[in-house]
Amino acid sequence: MPDMQTVPVRQQIAALLDQAVRQAQSQGLIPPTEIPPSPIERPANPAFGDYASTLALKLARATRMNPAEIARILTGELPSSPMIGRVSIAGPGFINFTLSDQWLAEQVTTIVDLDEAFGEIDLGHGATVQVEFVSANPTGPLPVASGRGGALGDSLARVLSAAGYKVWREYYVNDHGSRIEALGQSIFARYAQQFGLDVPVPAEGYLGEYLIDLARHLKDTEGDRYLTIPRDQATSELARIGVSYFLDGIRSDLERLGIQYDCWFSEQSLYDQDDVRRVLDMLKERGYIATREGAIWFVSSALGEDKDNVLVRSNGEPTYFASDIAYHYNKLIVRGFDRVIDVWGADHQGHVGRTRAAVGALGINPERLQIIIHQLVTLKVGGQPVRMSKRTGNIITLRELLDEVNGDACRFFFVSRSADSHLDFDLDLAKKQSDENPVFYVQYAHARICSILSRAGSIDYRHADVSLLQHPAELTLIRKMIELPEIVETAASACEPHHLPHYAMELAAEFHSFYTQCRVLSDDLPLTRARLKLVAAAQIVLRNTLGLIGVSAPTEMRRENEDAESLESRA
């Protein structure tokens, strides 16, 4: 269990209320009853305090007591805590908590001491979570939407790790089946065309210009070798080359987004290890298999789905769905992850129900599987959608976007909206070096802090008297800083990393506000030391927050048209 400093404040307040209820019940002030869940929330109006609880109202129904009376009893039985400065009762029985100014100031020292660990909580208790994301077919370069899935999946993995889970990042490589065969045939056609042969790309093949680039490379390095061997052998070899070639490109593109995987899991391995047949046998034993018209079906309608789904076609070829079932069996049973989270694109929406049904049919609790669907991305320039690539005329690739916009801006923008919301990506805004650009605004706050600390030189603030931090702007900044553990808890519990960019912007705004109101370096050395320690704590929280998003924390930045000499002239 982590130290109290890393427990979200609202959890600590909830624990105090729980003790108050039990104490009141032990004294007969409140009838014995189960304590109902009552989240600690932030009042819409800060004048009511920092946190509020509706516990008294929820207890009123079970105890048949007046909620205001219950609130009075609970506030009287609350254990003493240096964290709480004031407790008040409002309305019909809301209990409001205001944090102590002295305790708030002391949190600066806590943050500096915890450093990289600040924000980490013990929500997961070491449970294992596999996060599978992107997993696009290795048949071409990644589209922009895959970049969004990559940023969301990787940021979620970072958040879950900070929340006390053991996280495993995985890319599922679809390197088996009809699409890979079609890739091999398409590469062969483009390759043959390099020698003037009239070999058309098959109707179910791939027409992207990227295959012509690969075909030219093969002609330059291999000559006419693939025209001198049997065509079946040539297409098979070319398919393997194509998969390897495109996977290398996918790895490179995702690395530019700061994404690294623990495993690139091969679909083909499920067949090599006979896992697909094993899973089909299990479904048959459980009565979820039917044979119709020569094909093998998963009777998902028996589990509440609208229709049954083909597992093996009449030609004996397993479907991708058969592989998917075996893959989830491998994740949840063979490798035994406590939880599995799939981050899929919008085109997979129709697969969610049947996949969860298949997991349940195998005797696995479907609650162990969570599927997140992320919506599409529209690129805009000058407020107008950009749908076509200048180079190929097809959809714009992630690589082309990364050539225009740096990876930090891409990740921040990709993560800034909830997965189920469509994302309009403003290319003009993402490239701006000004406060209009949200990622620049947050990173600039970090760079400004680095400049202040650099100008402070050798001033030692480690043992500063933080009780001197009494200005409203200082305390407001600290209040925002100590929210990070709560943001981590919320993002991890709901699997919603989009809370992080919003928090980062709010934190940066509070720092900029503090900076304009409070001179950090002054002739008052004790106050200077205290404010330097506050600035150092703010740097830690900003850096840790950006790290959870997967965005860098630069030490130097310049606004557009900014004079370097004026950057920190009033620090």
N, C-alpha and C positions, 0 to 999 in steps of 0.2 A: 504494500500500500504506500503511495507517495506521501511526502510530507504534507502538512495542512496547507502550506503555501501554494501547492499546485492543485488543490481542490477548488473548483469553481466557487466563487463567493455564494452564489445562490444555493449550492449544495450545503454549504456551511450554515446558511440561514435556515434551510429546511431541517437540518439536523438539530439546530437550537429549538425550532418549533416542535419537532418530534419529542424532544426531551421535555418541553413545557407541557405537552398534552399528557405524556405518561406521568409526569409529576402531579398534574391536576387530577388525573384519574386515580392515582394512588392515594390522594387525600380526599377523595370523594367529591371533588368540586365539579367534575364532569363524569357522567355515567360511563362505565366501561363500554367501549365500542371500538371496532376496527378503525384505525386512522385512515381516512380517505386520501388518495393522492391529490396533492394541491401544488401545482407548479409555482415557483417563486418567479414573479414577473417584474418588469420595469414599468412603473407608472407612466402613463402618457404625458402627465404633467410633472416635471422634475420637482416642483414645489412640494409634492406629496412625499418626496424621499427618493432613495436610490432603488429600493425594491419593495414589492408589495405581495401580500399573501391573502388568498380567499379561504384559507383553511377554516376559519370560524364559521363562515357561511355554509361550508360543506358539512361541518360537524353538526350544524343546527338541525338538519333534517333527521340525522340518526339519533341525536340526543334529545330532540324536542325542546331545545333551549333557545333563548333569544341569541342571535349571532353576535350582537353587540356585547352581551354579557359574557359570551364565550371568549370574545376577543379581549375583554378586560381581564378575565381570568388568565388567559394565556400570556398576556404581556406581563402579568404579575409573577408568573412562574418561569419566565424565560431565564435560562442560566446567564450569568454575567459573561460578557465577551468584550475584549478590547476593540473588536471590529465594529461594534454597534455604538453609534454616537447618540441616537435618539430613536425611540419607538413611539408611534402614535396610532390612534384608531380613527378611521374616517368612514363616513357614510354608514351603511347598515352593519359594518363589521369588518372592513378591510384593515389589515394590520400593515402599517408602513414602516420601513426601516431606512434610517439615514446613517451612512457610514461615518465613523469617527474621523475627523480631520487628522488627528495624530496617527491613527492606524493607517490612513491613506498615505501619509508621508513616509511611514516606515516601509510601505510596500516598494518604494524605490530601492531600498537596500535589498529587499527580498529578490527583486527582479535582477539586480546587478549580480547578486550572489548565485542565483540559478542560471543566469546567462542563457546558453543554448537550450537548457532544460525548461525555461519558463514557457508555459503554455502546454506542456505535456501533462496528461492526466491518466488516470488508471481506469478508464471505462471498459476496456477490453479484457483486462485481467489475463493477458497473454494468450487469448484465443487466436487460432490461426484463421486468416482470411486470404483467400485467393482472389485477386482482382484481374479479370481478363478483359482486355480492351484493345481497340482498333481491329486486330484480326482480319484485316481486309485480304481478299484473295491476292496471292502474289502473281497477278497476271498483268500488272501495270503499275504506274506511279500512284501514290495516294492522292485522293481528292481532298479538297479543303475540309469537308465534313469529317474526314478521318482525323484531321488535326485537332478538331474540336473534341472528338472522342478520346484522343490521346491525352490532351490537356486535362480533361475532366477525370479520366481514369487515373492518371498519374497523381494529380492533386488529391483525389480521394484516397489513394494509397498512402500519400504522405500524411494526410489528416488521420487516417486510421492508425498509422504507426505512432503518431504523436498521442493518440488516445489509448495506447496500451495494447494494441493488437500486434500480432506477428503477421506481417503482410508479405505476400508472394505475388509479384507482378508477372503476368504471362500473356504471350501472344500465341494464338492458336493458328497455326499455319495450314491452310487448306491446300495440301499438296497431293491430293488424291481425287480421282473421279473425272467426270465428263468435262469440267471446266479446264482442267489441266491438259486433257487430251486436246481440247479445242485450242488451247494456247500453243501446244506443239505444232498443230496443223497450221495455225496462223503464222507462226514464225517461219515454218517451212515455206509457205506461200511467199512471204516477203523476201525470204532468202533466195528462192528460185527466181523471183522477179529481178533480183540484182544481176542475174546472168541472162536477162532478156527472155526468160521463159514465161509463158502465159499460164500461170498457176494462180487461180483466184483464191482469195481468202474465203473460207467456208462461211455459209450464211450464219452459223452459230458462233463464228469466230470473233477475233478482236481486230478492230480496224484502226486503232490508235497509231499516230505517227511514231510513237516511241518504239514500235516493233520494227519500223524501217531503220531506225538508228541502230537497233540491235542487229538486224540483218546485215547492214553494212559492216559492222564490226566483225561479224562472223565471216563474211566474205574476205575481209582483210587479213584475218588471223588463221582461218581454216581453209581458204581457197574454196574449191568445189567439192570438198569431202562429202558433204551431206547429200550431194546429188549422185554419188557413186555407190552408196549403200542402199539396201532395201528401204523403201519409204517408211514402212512401219517403224523400223529401227531408227531412221532419221528423225521422225516426229517424236519418238519417245525420248531420244537423247536431247533434242532441241527443247522439249518440254522441261526436262531437268535443268538444262542450262538457263532457260527462261525464268524458272522459279528462283534459282540461285541469284540470277542477275537482278531480278526485281526485288528480292528480299534484301540484297545489299543496298539497293536504293531506298527501300523502306526504312531499314535500320539507320541509314545516313540521315534521312529526313527527320525521323523521330529523335535522333540524337541532337539535331539542331533545335528541337523543342525541349531539350533537356530530359529526354525520356530514355531510361534504361530498363531492360527486362531481366528478371531472374531466369526466365525460361522461354524459349521459342519451341512450342510443343507441336510436333508433327502429326497431322491427321493420319498420314500413312502408317505411323507407328501403331495406331489402333488396329490396323489390319495385320501388320506384321506380328503383333502379339495376340491376335485372334480375339481381341476384346469385343469387336462388333458382333461376331457370332455368339460369343458368351452372353452378351446382353440380350440378343434376340431370343436365345434359349430361355433366359430368365423371364422375359416377358411372356413367352409361350407357356411356361410352367404356371405363371400367375393368371393365365386366361385372358391376356390382352393382345393376342395375335389372331388374325384371321387371314385366310387365303381366298382371294377372289380374282378371277380372270388371270390366273397365273402369277399374280403379284402378292406380296406379303404386306399386310396392313397392320398398323397399330390402332387398336380399337379405342381411340381417345374419346369417342362419343360416350363410352361407358363411364367416363370420368368427368362428364359435363361439358366437353368440347362440342362445337357445332358439327364437326365432321371427323371422320377417320383420316389417317394419314399413311401414305405409302412408305414402307421401309425398304423393301426390295422390289425393284421393277420386274416386269414379266421377263425381261432379258437376263435376269439374274444379277443386275448391277444395283448395289445398295445406294440409297439416296443419301444426301447430306444430312438429313434428319436422323438416319440410322447412326451416322458417325457422331452427330451431336449428342445423342443419348449415351453412346459409349463414352464419349469425352466427359460428360457430366458424371457418369458412374465412376470413371477414373478419378475425377477430382474429389468427389464426395466420399467414395468408399475406398478405392485403391490407395490414393494418397491421403485420404482422410482429413481434408480441410474442414474445420468447424463450420465455416461459412464460405460461400462462393458468390461473388458479385460479377455479373456479366454487364459490360457497358457496350450496348449495341446501337447502331444507327437506326434512323427512322424507318428504313426499308425492312427492318426485322420485327416491326411491331406485331405482325401476324404470327410470329413464331413463339411469342412469350407464353401463351396459354398452353400450347401443345408441349412445350419443353418442360414446364412445371408439372403438367399432367404425367409426362413420361418419368420424371424424377419420382413422383408419388407412386407410380405403377411399379417401380423398382423397390418399393418399401422404404424409400428415403423421405424424411420429413421435408416437404416442399419449402418450409419456412427457412431452411438452410440455404436456399437459393434465392438471390435477389437479382432481378434484371432491370437495368436502368436504360431507358431509351432516350437518346439525345436527338434533338431536332436538327434541321438543316441550317446551313449558313448561307446568307446572301452577301456577297461582296458589293460594296458601293463606292463609287468615285463621283465626287460632285453631287452627291445625293441620289445618283442613278445606279441601278443594278448593273453589275458587270458579270455576264454569264459565260462569255466565250474567251478561250485562251487566244492571245495574239499569235502564239507560235503554232498551235495545232488546230485551232478552230473548235476544239472540244472543251469540255468543262475544265476550269482552272485547277491546276494541281496544287498540293500543299507546297511543293518545292518552289513553284512560281510565286506563291504568296510570301514564302520565307525569303525569296530574293528581293522582295519589295519592302517587307516589314520585318524587323528583328524578332527573334524568338520570344523575348520578354513581352513585347507588346502583343504578339499572337496569343501567348498563354494567358495573359491577363484578360484580354478581350474574350477568349474562348471560355474562360471559367466564370466570367462576370455575370452570366445569365444562368438561371436554372436550366437543367438539362431538357426539361419538357417545353422550353420556350424557344421559338425560332430566334436566330441570332442575325441581326444586321451588323455586318462588320464594315465599319467606316475606314477605308484605307487612308483617306486624307487625314483623319483624326489620329489614326494609329502612328503616323509618321511625324506628327507635330512635336516639336521640342518646346512645348509650352504647357502651362497649367490646364489648358483645355483637354489635354490628353491625360486620362486618369492614371495610366501606368507611369507616365512621366511625373505627374503630380506627386505620386507616392514615392517614387525613387528619388525625386528631387529633395523631398523631406529628409531622406536618409543621407543624401550627399551633403545637405546643409548641416546636418548634425556632425558629420565627419569633419567638415570645415571648421565648425565651432570648436570641436575637441582638438583639432590641429592647432588652431590659434591659441588655445589655452596653454599649449606647450607643456611645461613640467608641473603645472599646478596639480597637486595630489588631492583628488576628491573621494578617494576610497573610504575615508573615515569622516566624511562630511557630516555636519549636524543637519539631518533632513527635517528636523522639527521646524527649521526656518522656512520651509516651503509652506506658506500660508496664503499666497495670492490665489484668488479664485481661478485664474487661468492655469496655475500650477496644479491645483487640486482637480480641476476638470480634466486636465491631461492625464493625471494619474488614474482617475476614474475610468477613463477610456482604455488606458493601458492594461488595467487588471481584468478587463473583459475577455482578453485573449483565451484563457482556459475555457470560458463559457462558449466562445465562438467555436473552439475545437470540439467541445462536447456536442453542440448543436449540429455542426457539420458532419461529425462522425455518426451521431445517432440517426440522423435523417439521410445520410449519404448525399449531402448537398454542399459541395465545396464552394458554391457561388457565394456563400456568406463571407468568405475570406476577402475577396476583392472589395466588397462593400465596407467591411470593417477596416481594411487598410486605408481606404479613402477617408473614412471618418477619423481614424487615428492621425493621418497626415494633416487633416484640417485642424484638429485640435493642437497638433504641434505647431503648425504655422501660426495659429491664433496666439498660443503661448509666446512664441518667438517675437511677435509684434508688440506684445504687451509687457514682456519681462526681459530686461537686458541681462544677458547671461554673464558677461565679463565686465566687472565693475571694480571700483576701488574698495568695495565692501568684500573683503576676501572670504569671510565665513559664508556669506550669501552666495558668492561666486562659486565656491566649492559645492554648496548644496545644489545650486542650479546645474552645475556641470554633471553632478551625479544623476540628476533628473534627466538631463539630456542624454547621458550614457544609457540610462534605463530605456528611454524612448527609442534609442538606436537599436537596442536589443529586441524590443517588441516589434519594431518595424521590420528588422532583418528576419526574425523568426516567422513573422506573418508572410513576408514575401517568399521565404523558403518553402512554406506550406503550399503556396500557389505555384512554386517552381520558377519564380522570377528572381533575378539577381538583385543584389543590394549594392549599387555602385557607390564609390567613395567620392567621385567627382562628376559633376554635370553642369551644363550651361544651358540657360534658357536661350531661345532665339533672340538675337540682337542684345544679349546681356554682356556688359563689360565685366571681365573677370575680376577687376579691382574692386567692383562694387558688390561682389557676391555676398560677403559677410561683413560689410562695413560697420554694421551696428551690433555685432555679436556681443 
